[in-house]
Amino acid sequence: MKKMLCILPQVTGGGAERFFLTFLQQVDCSKYEPIVALVCKGGGFDSEIPSHIKIYEMTAEGISTQILAPLGPASLCLSFSKDNTSNQA
């Protein structure tokens, strides 16, 4: 099973965020293990992330919305295998 890391500044009510939530609901969990990393929890729609998906808040020193600002509201999703031989976006 491949793990899929999805990074988003926060889950607010914008179009990209709504797409992100729909995408998470449609992921084939028999093939992928989605993991969500949010810069800031409490965007108003966090509760709509399916309960079986792990959510991490990136609170480490030096990680802020300024770092991810160039991404705008888009999310970055990466899938990786256990042996890390295959990286696909």
C-alpha positions in Angstrom: 0.0 0.0 0.0 1.3 3.4 -0.9 1.1 6.3 1.5 -0.1 9.6 0.1 0.9 12.9 1.9 -1.4 15.8 1.2 -0.2 19.2 2.4 -2.6 22.2 2.7 -2.3 25.5 4.5 -5.7 24.9 6.1 -9.2 23.6 5.1 -11.4 26.7 4.5 -14.4 27.0 2.3 -12.7 27.8 -1.0 -13.0 25.8 -4.2 -9.6 24.1 -4.0 -10.4 23.0 -0.4 -13.8 21.6 -1.4 -12.1 19.7 -4.2 -9.5 18.4 -1.7 -12.2 17.1 0.6 -14.0 15.4 -2.3 -10.7 13.9 -3.4 -10.1 12.5 0.1 -13.5 10.9 0.2 -12.9 9.2 -3.2 -9.4 7.8 -2.5 -9.2 4.0 -2.8 -8.0 3.1 0.7 -7.1 -0.4 -0.4 -4.3 1.1 -2.6 -3.4 4.3 -0.7 -3.1 5.5 2.9 -3.8 9.2 2.8 -2.2 11.4 5.4 -3.1 15.1 5.7 -0.6 17.7 7.0 -2.2 21.1 7.7 -0.2 24.2 8.5 -3.1 25.4 10.6 -6.0 23.4 12.0 -9.3 25.1 12.6 -10.1 26.3 9.1 -13.8 25.5 9.5 -13.9 22.3 7.4 -11.5 20.1 9.3 -14.3 17.9 10.5 -15.2 17.0 6.9 -11.9 15.1 6.5 -12.9 11.4 6.7 -12.2 10.1 10.2 -10.0 7.2 9.1 -7.4 9.7 7.7 -4.5 10.8 9.9 -4.3 14.6 10.3 -1.1 16.3 11.4 -0.6 20.0 12.2 2.7 21.3 11.1 3.7 23.4 14.1 7.5 22.9 14.0 9.6 26.0 14.2 10.2 27.6 10.8 7.1 26.1 9.1 4.5 28.7 8.5 1.9 29.7 6.0 4.5 32.0 4.4 6.4 28.9 3.3 3.4 27.5 1.6 1.9 30.8 0.4 3.3 30.4 -3.2 1.1 27.3 -3.5 -2.0 29.5 -3.0 -5.0 27.5 -2.0 -3.8 24.4 -4.0 -2.7 21.3 -2.1 0.4 19.2 -2.7 -0.3 15.5 -2.8 2.5 13.0 -3.0 2.4 9.2 -3.1 5.3 7.1 -2.0 6.0 3.5 -1.5 7.6 1.9 1.5 10.9 1.5 -0.2 10.6 5.0 -1.8 11.4 3.7 -5.3 8.4 5.3 -6.9 7.3 8.9 -6.4 4.3 10.0 -8.3 2.3 13.2 -7.9 
